[in-house]
Amino acid sequence: MRRFGQFIPNRLNPISFTNTKPKSTLFKLHPPCRYLAAVRKVAFTADKYPHIKRNPNFKEITDKDISYLTSILSQNALIVDNGTNSSDLTSFNVDWMGKYRGKSRVVVRPKSTEEVAKVLKYCGEKRIAVVPQGGNTGLVGGSIPVFDEMVISTNHLNKIRSFDPVAGILVCDAGCVLEVLDNHLAENGYMMPLDLGAKGSCQVGGNVATNAGGLRFLRYGSLHGSVLGLEVVLPDGTILDNLLTLRKDNTGYDLKQLFIGSEGTLGIITGISISTPKRPKAVNVAVLGLSSFEDVQKAFLKSKEDLAEILSAFEFWDFAALHLCQLYGTNRSEFPLGQYPFYVLIETSGSNKEHDDEKLTACLESLLEASTVQDGVIAQDVSQMNNLWSFREGIPEASHKAGAVYKYDISLPVPVLYKMVEDMRKRLEDSGSFGKDKAITHVIGFGHLGDGNLHLNITAKEYDEDVTKLIEPYVYEWTGKYRGSISAEHGLGLMKANYLGYSKSKPMIEMMRMLKKSIDPNGIMNPYKFLPD
């Protein structure tokens, strides 16, 4: 690994890396044994949120309904809790963090869009509430039932329909796993335009339904721009076929945009057409140590100026996040830098390695000379790149292992982004709840500085109502004060629905209600979430 620093500039300094697994194997969302063992401790969501009442207009599922669904579905498409196999439904009823738990007795796993349409048509007629679910990797309770809603899983909708190697346009089912799609595209020299820590588990339909951002939003932008067309089944069973492969279509309303980020409240996405970029021929990864968040901002500005078109990621994390990762992370190799208040990961992606190496080296040397950066390393091969990325990608999993974790995904103006972490730490310290042998154990900040996305993680010994009251609604009030967004990329789900007013005006929320009512008049799609109750 090539090291840059005030005392040893421009010198090759080999560093031992013992973990050279690909990134996707370094971050696992679903450790089955621990996950299942912890389920018994997870309280039912309905008990944790007693103010939410089951809608009496929704029909309870009966044996007659089960019999009909069995008749219209493929073999083994239905999982029903008959009293002896409740564990079969566990993974559909509990989120991976162990924070939300539903009471669904029926899971439907359609194998085609037509089967999804038949199921939704029946549910619409009978007013049976449903929860669409993909990889169930969400963080806000959006894919978990609250009461006895039927789960419609896209696990069996996993076919790659077509790929145009000239235009770079992929058409696939919603249940395709993100990493599987990326590997398929790699064979043709392309890549998916989004990259997530959960890529080995999450499904592309869920990515689109939550408008996931991820690690390379800075380079490839939002799914609102990448998605060219969608196939969606509406609550009455109508198949909305807008699965276009055209980059330009200026006819009528762009209806697909309604469903991107709608979190399954308007319909179920079954097919996606997406524009994919060419896979870069030259990739560089550097990690830097910095003394202040002001220096982090200066480094970002300099990187944008010097690296411009090849800058693909600019991630940051504080020392508290690194310390947590070292305590609980899966990567046991030595972190290559000393202790600094902040760290930055810069990734470049281009087509000419010599050109990119020269630009990155010049940029880093300039940052060092200005004392903006105190030290840094550049990976020399793919294994070292994966290893450096694993420190950043491993932070969420380390937080999960540290105890009960309160995760907040916020968009803020960059100059005040880290002030949120500082103010939250002070608030929790002043309350006497944060510190050694206290209820709250860690407060860390990390995220995608390139798009102003802060991930605030607060770990505690257990989920506790008193801890929650210390954090909420303060975190949302603070965000609203600086005209930020209470959700940058994780969605609203159940967790944030009632706080939407901190990011959206009353007229905007009312228009959302109107759209919901017009498309889903009986309110059967993913109820109790997304919009304030």
ChimeraX attribute file (.defattr): number of C-alpha atoms within 10 A of each C-alpha:
attribute: neighborCount
match mode: 1-to-1
recipient: residues
	/A:1	19
	/A:2	16
	/A:3	22
	/A:4	25
	/A:5	21
	/A:6	14
	/A:7	9
	/A:8	11
	/A:9	15
	/A:10	14
	/A:11	12
	/A:12	14
	/A:13	13
	/A:14	11
	/A:15	16
	/A:16	12
	/A:17	17
	/A:18	13
	/A:19	17
	/A:20	17
	/A:21	15
	/A:22	15
	/A:23	19
	/A:24	17
	/A:25	14
	/A:26	22
	/A:27	23
	/A:28	16
	/A:29	20
	/A:30	17
	/A:31	9
	/A:32	12
	/A:33	8
	/A:34	9
	/A:35	18
	/A:36	17
	/A:37	9
	/A:38	12
	/A:39	21
	/A:40	11
	/A:41	10
	/A:42	17
	/A:43	15
	/A:44	19
	/A:45	21
	/A:46	18
	/A:47	12
	/A:48	14
	/A:49	11
	/A:50	9
	/A:51	9
	/A:52	14
	/A:53	11
	/A:54	15
	/A:55	13
	/A:56	7
	/A:57	13
	/A:58	18
	/A:59	14
	/A:60	14
	/A:61	19
	/A:62	8
	/A:63	8
	/A:64	9
	/A:65	15
	/A:66	14
	/A:67	10
	/A:68	12
	/A:69	19
	/A:70	16
	/A:71	10
	/A:72	13
	/A:73	20
	/A:74	14
	/A:75	11
	/A:76	11
	/A:77	17
	/A:78	16
	/A:79	18
	/A:80	16
	/A:81	14
	/A:82	9
	/A:83	8
	/A:84	8
	/A:85	11
	/A:86	14
	/A:87	13
	/A:88	14
	/A:89	19
	/A:90	18
	/A:91	17
	/A:92	26
	/A:93	27
	/A:94	26
	/A:95	26
	/A:96	22
	/A:97	24
	/A:98	19
	/A:99	21
	/A:100	26
	/A:101	26
	/A:102	25
	/A:103	20
	/A:104	24
	/A:105	22
	/A:106	21
	/A:107	23
	/A:108	25
	/A:109	23
	/A:110	25
	/A:111	21
	/A:112	17
	/A:113	22
	/A:114	16
	/A:115	19
	/A:116	27
	/A:117	22
	/A:118	19
	/A:119	22
	/A:120	27
	/A:121	18
	/A:122	17
	/A:123	24
	/A:124	22
	/A:125	12
	/A:126	17
	/A:127	20
	/A:128	22
	/A:129	27
	/A:130	29
	/A:131	26
	/A:132	27
	/A:133	28
	/A:134	26
	/A:135	24
	/A:136	24
	/A:137	23
	/A:138	22
	/A:139	22
	/A:140	25
	/A:141	26
	/A:142	32
	/A:143	31
	/A:144	28
	/A:145	32
	/A:146	28
	/A:147	23
	/A:148	21
	/A:149	28
	/A:150	23
	/A:151	26
	/A:152	23
	/A:153	24
	/A:154	28
	/A:155	19
	/A:156	17
	/A:157	23
	/A:158	21
	/A:159	17
	/A:160	18
	/A:161	12
	/A:162	11
	/A:163	20
	/A:164	13
	/A:165	14
	/A:166	7
	/A:167	13
	/A:168	18
	/A:169	23
	/A:170	23
	/A:171	23
	/A:172	24
	/A:173	26
	/A:174	32
	/A:175	27
	/A:176	26
	/A:177	24
	/A:178	25
	/A:179	21
	/A:180	16
	/A:181	20
	/A:182	19
	/A:183	14
	/A:184	16
	/A:185	22
	/A:186	14
	/A:187	10
	/A:188	15
	/A:189	15
	/A:190	21
	/A:191	22
	/A:192	23
	/A:193	24
	/A:194	23
	/A:195	17
	/A:196	18
	/A:197	24
	/A:198	22
	/A:199	26
	/A:200	18
	/A:201	22
	/A:202	22
	/A:203	28
	/A:204	30
	/A:205	31
	/A:206	30
	/A:207	28
	/A:208	25
	/A:209	25
	/A:210	23
	/A:211	22
	/A:212	23
	/A:213	24
	/A:214	23
	/A:215	22
	/A:216	22
	/A:217	20
	/A:218	19
	/A:219	20
	/A:220	18
	/A:221	15
	/A:222	19
	/A:223	23
	/A:224	16
	/A:225	12
	/A:226	19
	/A:227	25
	/A:228	25
	/A:229	23
	/A:230	29
	/A:231	24
	/A:232	26
	/A:233	24
	/A:234	23
	/A:235	29
	/A:236	21
	/A:237	23
	/A:238	16
	/A:239	19
	/A:240	16
	/A:241	14
	/A:242	17
	/A:243	19
	/A:244	18
	/A:245	22
	/A:246	13
	/A:247	15
	/A:248	8
	/A:249	10
	/A:250	7
	/A:251	6
	/A:252	6
	/A:253	8
	/A:254	12
	/A:255	12
	/A:256	19
	/A:257	17
	/A:258	14
	/A:259	22
	/A:260	22
	/A:261	21
	/A:262	21
	/A:263	30
	/A:264	28
	/A:265	28
	/A:266	25
	/A:267	29
	/A:268	32
	/A:269	30
	/A:270	26
	/A:271	28
	/A:272	28
	/A:273	25
	/A:274	26
	/A:275	25
	/A:276	23
	/A:277	17
	/A:278	17
	/A:279	20
	/A:280	16
	/A:281	11
	/A:282	16
	/A:283	22
	/A:284	22
	/A:285	23
	/A:286	26
	/A:287	25
	/A:288	27
	/A:289	26
	/A:290	22
	/A:291	16
	/A:292	16
	/A:293	21
	/A:294	13
	/A:295	18
	/A:296	24
	/A:297	16
	/A:298	15
	/A:299	24
	/A:300	19
	/A:301	13
	/A:302	17
	/A:303	21
	/A:304	16
	/A:305	12
	/A:306	17
	/A:307	19
	/A:308	13
	/A:309	12
	/A:310	22
	/A:311	24
	/A:312	22
	/A:313	24
	/A:314	27
	/A:315	24
	/A:316	25
	/A:317	26
	/A:318	22
	/A:319	17
	/A:320	17
	/A:321	27
	/A:322	26
	/A:323	16
	/A:324	21
	/A:325	25
	/A:326	19
	/A:327	15
	/A:328	18
	/A:329	24
	/A:330	19
	/A:331	22
	/A:332	14
	/A:333	15
	/A:334	12
	/A:335	16
	/A:336	17
	/A:337	16
	/A:338	9
	/A:339	13
	/A:340	17
	/A:341	14
	/A:342	23
	/A:343	28
	/A:344	26
	/A:345	22
	/A:346	22
	/A:347	22
	/A:348	25
	/A:349	21
	/A:350	19
	/A:351	14
	/A:352	12
	/A:353	16
	/A:354	9
	/A:355	11
	/A:356	20
	/A:357	17
	/A:358	10
	/A:359	17
	/A:360	23
	/A:361	15
	/A:362	14
	/A:363	18
	/A:364	25
	/A:365	17
	/A:366	16
	/A:367	19
	/A:368	20
	/A:369	12
	/A:370	10
	/A:371	15
	/A:372	22
	/A:373	27
	/A:374	21
	/A:375	25
	/A:376	24
	/A:377	24
	/A:378	25
	/A:379	20
	/A:380	15
	/A:381	12
	/A:382	15
	/A:383	17
	/A:384	22
	/A:385	22
	/A:386	20
	/A:387	23
	/A:388	23
	/A:389	22
	/A:390	25
	/A:391	23
	/A:392	22
	/A:393	23
	/A:394	24
	/A:395	28
	/A:396	22
	/A:397	20
	/A:398	23
	/A:399	26
	/A:400	21
	/A:401	17
	/A:402	20
	/A:403	18
	/A:404	20
	/A:405	25
	/A:406	21
	/A:407	17
	/A:408	23
	/A:409	20
	/A:410	23
	/A:411	24
	/A:412	22
	/A:413	17
	/A:414	16
	/A:415	11
	/A:416	13
	/A:417	24
	/A:418	21
	/A:419	13
	/A:420	17
	/A:421	22
	/A:422	13
	/A:423	13
	/A:424	21
	/A:425	18
	/A:426	12
	/A:427	16
	/A:428	17
	/A:429	14
	/A:430	10
	/A:431	10
	/A:432	12
	/A:433	18
	/A:434	22
	/A:435	14
	/A:436	9
	/A:437	9
	/A:438	12
	/A:439	18
	/A:440	23
	/A:441	18
	/A:442	22
	/A:443	23
	/A:444	23
	/A:445	25
	/A:446	27
	/A:447	26
	/A:448	23
	/A:449	23
	/A:450	22
	/A:451	22
	/A:452	19
	/A:453	25
	/A:454	26
	/A:455	23
	/A:456	21
	/A:457	22
	/A:458	26
	/A:459	22
	/A:460	22
	/A:461	15
	/A:462	13
	/A:463	18
	/A:464	11
	/A:465	9
	/A:466	10
	/A:467	18
	/A:468	12
	/A:469	10
	/A:470	15
	/A:471	16
	/A:472	12
	/A:473	14
	/A:474	14
	/A:475	18
	/A:476	22
	/A:477	17
	/A:478	17
	/A:479	23
	/A:480	19
	/A:481	10
	/A:482	13
	/A:483	15
	/A:484	21
	/A:485	20
	/A:486	28
	/A:487	21
	/A:488	21
	/A:489	19
	/A:490	24
	/A:491	25
	/A:492	26
	/A:493	26
	/A:494	25
	/A:495	16
	/A:496	22
	/A:497	19
	/A:498	16
	/A:499	19
	/A:500	20
	/A:501	18
	/A:502	19
	/A:503	19
	/A:504	14
	/A:505	10
	/A:506	12
	/A:507	9
	/A:508	12
	/A:509	16
	/A:510	12
	/A:511	11
	/A:512	16
	/A:513	13
	/A:514	13
	/A:515	14
	/A:516	19
	/A:517	13
	/A:518	12
	/A:519	16
	/A:520	18
	/A:521	15
	/A:522	20
	/A:523	23
	/A:524	27
	/A:525	29
	/A:526	27
	/A:527	24
	/A:528	23
	/A:529	24
	/A:530	24
	/A:531	21
	/A:532	14
	/A:533	10
